[in-house]
């Protein structure tokens, strides 16, 4: 699916208030897509919404919701039904992952993390199938992580939740090709976002060098046109 062919259609981006999510909003708006922006931080979403509407003359919808809560996906879907919006592109980007010894984080936090990273994206894909299938072609981008490819001590539950999303996403690619719904699994390399700071991440042998979210998003959107099932980004992209 070429983004250039989606002008005037709607995309839904979770985790849209900063980092990779906000960058997806900017690049999609620049291509003429209308954006449903979903996250918890109202001011950041409102500011981004105003910026995109003024600069690109698109439509936006802001949904303030905590996607780590059960049934949050249903609330998002209901909000779009109420506004008569059908989405052509779904981007599951929201996530968090506190670093530290397994026992130092509460079970409630782990449950919320698994819901946010795994179950909510799965629910959104299920809920928006009818929307996506109503177009000649459409797409889903599920933001995975290199941590999905191996066990990561001190990120044990996060890496397990991402592994679930990763395998699900690749399997769905195989199932939904016949529906002309392309499912891309995106593995960003170390990226310049607030994730590490919020996660209280330890110093890593990967160093402090990070690629820009703009490169991650540009690479992802370029690969949509090639129907690539898994896209990785790093300094070489």
C-alpha positions as CSV (number, residue, x, y, z in Angstrom):
1,X,0.0,0.0,0.0
2,X,1.4,3.4,-1.0
3,X,0.7,6.2,1.5
4,X,0.6,8.6,-1.4
5,X,-2.7,6.9,-2.5
6,X,-4.3,7.4,1.0
7,X,-4.8,11.1,0.9
8,X,-8.0,12.0,2.7
9,X,-8.3,8.6,4.4
10,X,-7.9,8.0,8.1
11,X,-5.1,6.5,10.1
12,X,-5.2,5.6,13.8
13,X,-2.0,5.9,15.8
14,X,-1.6,4.7,19.4
15,X,1.1,6.2,21.6
16,X,0.8,9.3,19.5
17,X,1.9,11.9,22.0
18,X,5.7,11.6,21.5
19,X,8.5,9.7,19.9
20,X,7.8,7.3,17.0
21,X,4.0,7.7,17.4
22,X,4.1,11.5,17.0
23,X,6.5,11.1,14.1
24,X,4.1,8.7,12.4
25,X,1.4,11.4,12.8
26,X,3.6,14.1,11.2
27,X,4.6,12.0,8.2
28,X,1.1,10.7,7.6
29,X,-0.3,14.2,7.8
30,X,2.3,15.5,5.4
31,X,1.0,12.8,3.0
32,X,-2.5,14.1,3.4
33,X,-4.0,11.5,5.7
34,X,-6.4,12.4,8.5
35,X,-5.2,11.2,11.9
36,X,-6.9,9.7,15.0
37,X,-4.3,10.2,17.7
38,X,-4.6,8.0,20.8
39,X,-2.6,8.4,24.1
40,X,-3.0,9.5,27.7
41,X,-1.3,13.0,27.6
42,X,-4.0,15.5,26.6
43,X,-1.8,18.6,26.2
44,X,0.7,16.9,24.0
45,X,-2.0,15.4,21.7
46,X,-3.9,18.7,21.6
47,X,-0.7,20.6,20.7
48,X,0.2,18.1,18.0
49,X,-3.4,18.1,16.6
50,X,-3.3,21.9,16.3
51,X,0.1,21.8,14.6
52,X,-0.9,19.2,12.0
53,X,-4.2,20.8,11.2
54,X,-2.6,24.2,10.7
55,X,0.4,23.0,8.7
56,X,-1.2,20.3,6.5
57,X,-4.9,21.2,6.5
58,X,-6.0,17.7,7.5
59,X,-8.6,16.5,10.0
60,X,-7.7,15.0,13.4
61,X,-9.4,13.3,16.2
62,X,-7.9,13.1,19.7
63,X,-8.8,10.3,22.0
64,X,-7.4,10.5,25.6
65,X,-7.4,7.0,27.0
66,X,-5.2,4.6,28.9
67,X,-4.8,1.6,26.6
68,X,-3.4,-0.6,29.3
69,X,-6.9,-0.9,30.7
70,X,-9.2,-3.8,29.7
71,X,-11.8,-2.9,27.1
72,X,-10.0,0.3,26.2
73,X,-9.9,-0.9,22.5
74,X,-13.7,-1.2,22.6
75,X,-13.9,2.4,23.8
76,X,-11.7,3.6,20.9
77,X,-13.8,1.8,18.4
78,X,-17.0,3.2,19.8
79,X,-15.6,6.7,19.6
80,X,-14.9,6.3,15.9
81,X,-18.3,4.8,15.2
82,X,-19.9,7.8,16.8
83,X,-17.9,10.1,14.5
84,X,-18.5,8.0,11.4
85,X,-14.8,7.4,10.9
86,X,-13.4,4.3,9.1
87,X,-9.7,3.8,9.3
88,X,-7.4,2.6,6.4
89,X,-4.2,2.4,8.4
90,X,-3.8,1.1,12.0
91,X,-0.5,1.7,13.8
92,X,-0.1,-0.1,17.2
93,X,2.8,1.8,18.8
94,X,1.9,2.4,22.4
95,X,4.1,0.7,25.0
96,X,6.2,1.0,28.2
97,X,8.6,-1.2,29.9
98,X,10.3,-0.6,33.3
99,X,13.8,-1.9,33.7
100,X,14.7,-3.8,36.8
101,X,14.7,-7.1,38.7
102,X,11.5,-9.0,38.0
103,X,10.3,-9.0,41.6
104,X,10.7,-5.3,42.1
105,X,7.8,-4.5,39.8
106,X,4.2,-5.1,40.9
107,X,1.9,-7.7,39.3
108,X,-0.6,-4.9,38.5
109,X,2.1,-3.1,36.5
110,X,2.9,-6.3,34.6
111,X,-0.7,-6.9,33.8
112,X,-1.1,-3.4,32.5
113,X,2.0,-3.8,30.4
114,X,0.9,-7.0,28.8
115,X,-2.5,-5.5,28.1
116,X,-1.0,-2.5,26.5
117,X,1.7,-4.2,24.4
118,X,-0.1,-7.4,23.4
119,X,-3.8,-7.6,24.1
120,X,-4.9,-4.1,23.1
121,X,-3.2,-4.3,19.7
122,X,-4.7,-7.7,19.1
123,X,-8.1,-6.3,20.1
124,X,-7.8,-3.3,17.8
125,X,-6.9,-5.5,14.8
126,X,-9.9,-7.6,15.5
127,X,-12.3,-4.6,16.0
128,X,-11.1,-2.7,12.9
129,X,-11.1,-5.7,10.5
130,X,-14.3,-4.6,8.9
131,X,-13.0,-1.0,8.4
132,X,-9.7,-2.2,6.9
133,X,-11.4,-4.8,4.6
134,X,-13.7,-2.1,3.2
135,X,-10.8,-0.5,1.3
136,X,-9.2,-1.9,-1.9
137,X,-6.0,-2.2,0.2
138,X,-5.2,-1.2,3.8
139,X,-2.5,-1.8,6.4
140,X,-1.5,-2.4,10.0
141,X,1.8,-1.5,11.5
142,X,2.6,-3.3,14.7
143,X,5.6,-1.8,16.5
144,X,7.7,-4.7,17.8
145,X,11.1,-4.6,19.4
146,X,14.5,-6.3,19.1
147,X,13.8,-7.6,22.6
148,X,11.0,-9.7,21.1
149,X,13.7,-11.9,19.5
150,X,15.4,-13.1,22.7
151,X,15.0,-13.2,26.5
152,X,16.1,-10.0,28.1
153,X,17.0,-10.1,31.8
154,X,15.7,-7.1,33.7
155,X,13.1,-6.6,30.9
156,X,11.7,-10.1,31.3
157,X,8.0,-9.3,31.0
158,X,8.4,-6.5,28.4
159,X,10.4,-8.8,26.1
160,X,7.8,-11.6,26.6
161,X,4.9,-9.3,25.8
162,X,6.7,-8.0,22.7
163,X,7.5,-11.6,21.6
164,X,3.7,-12.2,21.7
165,X,2.9,-9.2,19.6
166,X,5.8,-10.0,17.2
167,X,4.7,-13.6,16.5
168,X,1.0,-12.6,16.3
169,X,1.8,-9.8,13.8
170,X,3.9,-12.1,11.5
171,X,1.2,-14.7,11.6
172,X,-1.6,-12.2,10.8
173,X,0.5,-11.1,7.8
174,X,0.1,-14.6,6.4
175,X,-3.6,-14.8,7.2
176,X,-4.8,-11.4,5.9
177,X,-2.9,-11.1,2.6
178,X,-5.9,-12.5,0.9
179,X,-8.0,-9.7,2.4
180,X,-5.6,-7.1,0.9
181,X,-4.7,-6.0,4.4
182,X,-0.9,-5.7,4.7
183,X,0.4,-6.4,8.2
184,X,3.9,-4.9,8.8
185,X,5.9,-5.9,11.9
186,X,8.3,-3.0,12.7
187,X,11.5,-3.5,14.7
188,X,13.1,-0.1,15.5
189,X,16.7,-0.2,16.4
190,X,17.8,2.0,19.3
191,X,15.8,5.2,18.7
192,X,16.0,8.7,20.2
193,X,12.8,8.7,22.2
194,X,11.9,9.1,25.9
195,X,11.4,5.4,26.4
196,X,14.8,4.7,28.1
197,X,14.4,7.6,30.4
198,X,10.9,6.7,31.5
199,X,11.9,3.0,31.9
200,X,15.0,4.0,34.1
201,X,17.0,1.9,31.6
202,X,20.5,0.7,32.6
203,X,23.6,1.8,30.7
204,X,23.8,-0.6,27.7
205,X,26.7,-1.9,25.6
206,X,24.6,-0.5,22.7
207,X,25.8,2.9,23.9
208,X,24.0,6.2,23.8
209,X,23.9,6.5,20.0
210,X,20.3,6.6,18.7
211,X,18.6,7.0,15.4
212,X,16.0,9.6,14.8
213,X,12.3,8.6,14.9
214,X,11.9,10.3,11.5
215,X,14.2,7.7,10.0
216,X,12.3,4.8,11.6
217,X,8.9,6.1,10.3
218,X,10.2,7.0,6.8
219,X,11.6,3.5,6.5
220,X,8.4,1.9,7.7
221,X,6.2,3.8,5.3
222,X,8.5,3.2,2.4
223,X,8.3,-0.5,3.0
224,X,4.5,-0.5,3.1
225,X,4.6,-0.1,-0.7
226,X,6.7,-3.3,-1.0
227,X,4.4,-5.3,1.4
228,X,7.5,-6.3,3.4
229,X,6.3,-8.4,6.4
230,X,9.1,-7.4,8.8
231,X,11.0,-4.1,8.7
232,X,14.1,-3.3,10.8
233,X,15.7,0.1,11.3
234,X,19.2,0.9,12.3
235,X,21.9,3.5,11.6
236,X,22.5,1.9,8.2
237,X,18.9,2.6,6.9
